[in-house]
């Protein structure tokens, strides 16, 4: 950030972070138009922490996927799917990221018709791009982040395990006229949502608010307002999930659910 040894996010050696490393991203009055992959491993005793440093008024550093660039030393697939991506890379070598904390960042604008510059030059985001895309990873905590103006706010695939989403603001996502993109769309083996604000989707977007297909889901103490459904807890597509005892219980408690007039859910 401003006045720091490393001025830009692309100056950080993301490909060589090791257990115990901490990356501080300092607030500045212009967004960081940068995107990257997290493909490294911490440990339970020494997690890798990526932490925004707020401005004097508490403003979170903004990571803006629109017209973003990527550090040239990074090489990863599915660039079109997210602004910040966990797992799935050639450089760093492909591993399942473990024990990662991502906190205090405002991550936005990963969706069509926005574009970015990646390994194939100027590229369009897909409709189902996300502010954060967890392709794979274990023991991942997303804390006190704002996820907005993307196809999906948070997307996690079935190769994610033990994910915690806490204290976040997730709203203003979706694609106009589509029922397939949501504020949250996850299918992890073990996931907890706690103390979050889930607000309405973008105008004209018909997706759900918190959609989840996970095993071992816990949804507690959240404010969930708007969406075709506030909660859409649907079947997993994977036998290794629905054949596991963890899949047999889902806990939802202590939440506030608000269905606005005309939100679209006829069921």
Secondary structure, DSSP 8 states (H G I E B T S, - for coil): -TTSSS-SGGGS-GGG--TT-EEEEE--SS-B-B-EEE--B--SSS-EEEEEE--TT---EEEE-TTEE--TT-EES-GGGEEEEES-EEES-----EEEEEESEEEE--STT-EEEETTEEEE--TT-EEEEEEEEEEEEEES-EEESSSEEEEEEEEEEEEEEES-EE-S---BT-SS--SEEE--EEEEEES-EE----TTB---SEEE--EEEEEES-EEE-SS-SEEE---S-HHHHTSGGGG--EEES-EEE--TT-S---
